[in-house]
Amino acid sequence: MYLHLGQDSIVAFDEIIGIFDLDTSTVSKATRDYLKRAEREGRVVTVSAELPKSFIVCKSGGGGTVVYVSQISTATLLKRAGFIGSLSNI
């Protein structure tokens, strides 16, 4: 299965490492440093020119990671993935 990240970007579920909210996660210096390093290394893909709300860390083919920056909120991405629906079954 695939997750639509916005615009023309989709990723396979098995490639997703994590989905993070930009507002809450970038409070941490470690997260800001990680995103800066990924940007310098060319591993960041901006999905849309709109205001970013989330970032998605995915496995890449070479064993590294790719960071997608999306205008879609984490709640919407998790709903699209069916993750929230599966939590209600617990």
Secondary structure per residue as TSV (DSSP state, phi and psi in degrees):
chain	resnum	aa	ss	phi	psi
A	1	M	-	360.0	160.0
A	2	Y	E	-126.3	153.8
A	3	L	E	-115.8	126.7
A	4	H	E	-83.5	121.4
A	5	L	E	-95.3	-5.3
A	6	G	E	120.5	156.9
A	7	Q	T	49.0	-122.5
A	8	D	T	-109.1	25.3
A	9	S	E	-108.6	127.0
A	10	I	E	-135.1	152.4
A	11	V	E	-136.8	151.5
A	12	A	E	-74.0	142.7
A	13	F	G	-54.3	-40.5
A	14	D	G	-71.9	-8.2
A	15	E	G	-91.8	-15.7
A	16	I	E	-77.1	125.3
A	17	I	E	-94.6	-41.9
A	18	G	E	-165.5	154.5
A	19	I	E	-121.1	124.5
A	20	F	E	-128.8	142.8
A	21	D	E	-81.1	126.8
A	22	L	H	-65.4	-39.0
A	23	D	H	-64.3	-43.9
A	24	T	H	-87.7	-34.7
A	25	S	H	-79.8	-26.2
A	26	T	T	-81.6	4.9
A	27	V	T	-66.6	-33.7
A	28	S	S	-77.1	132.7
A	29	K	H	-63.0	-37.1
A	30	A	H	-60.7	-40.9
A	31	T	H	-68.1	-43.3
A	32	R	H	-60.6	-42.4
A	33	D	H	-63.0	-41.3
A	34	Y	H	-60.2	-46.4
A	35	L	H	-66.5	-38.2
A	36	K	H	-63.4	-43.7
A	37	R	H	-64.5	-42.9
A	38	A	H	-61.8	-38.7
A	39	E	H	-64.6	-45.9
A	40	R	H	-60.9	-37.2
A	41	E	T	-82.6	-1.3
A	42	G	T	75.1	26.1
A	43	R	-	-101.8	11.9
A	44	V	E	-105.9	130.7
A	45	V	E	-116.6	117.9
A	46	T	E	-88.9	118.8
A	47	V	-	-74.5	-36.7
A	48	S	-	-145.8	156.8
A	49	A	S	-80.8	-6.2
A	50	E	S	-71.3	169.5
A	51	L	-	-57.6	121.3
A	52	P	-	-73.4	141.3
A	53	K	-	-119.6	-21.7
A	54	S	E	-148.4	163.8
A	55	F	E	-135.6	146.2
A	56	I	E	-122.9	123.6
A	57	V	E	-97.2	126.0
A	58	C	E	-129.2	153.7
A	59	K	E	-70.7	142.8
A	60	S	-	-109.4	168.9
A	61	G	T	-60.5	-31.8
A	62	G	T	-87.3	11.4
A	63	G	S	91.8	-4.8
A	64	G	S	-94.7	-154.6
A	65	T	E	-131.6	158.1
A	66	V	E	-125.8	139.0
A	67	V	E	-111.1	119.4
A	68	Y	E	-98.9	129.2
A	69	V	E	-104.2	122.3
A	70	S	E	-123.3	152.5
A	71	Q	S	-84.4	-2.9
A	72	I	S	-92.3	137.2
A	73	S	-	-69.0	158.1
A	74	T	H	-62.3	-37.4
A	75	A	H	-61.0	-43.6
A	76	T	H	-66.8	-42.1
A	77	L	H	-62.1	-42.0
A	78	L	H	-66.9	-36.5
A	79	K	H	-63.8	-43.7
A	80	R	H	-60.9	-33.8
A	81	A	H	-78.4	-12.8
A	82	G	T	80.8	7.1
A	83	F	H	-67.5	-45.0
A	84	I	H	-65.9	-38.8
A	85	G	H	-60.8	-36.0
A	86	S	H	-73.7	-24.2
A	87	L	H	-69.0	-31.7
A	88	S	T	-69.9	-15.4
A	89	N	T	-85.5	-4.1
A	90	I	-	-78.6	360.0
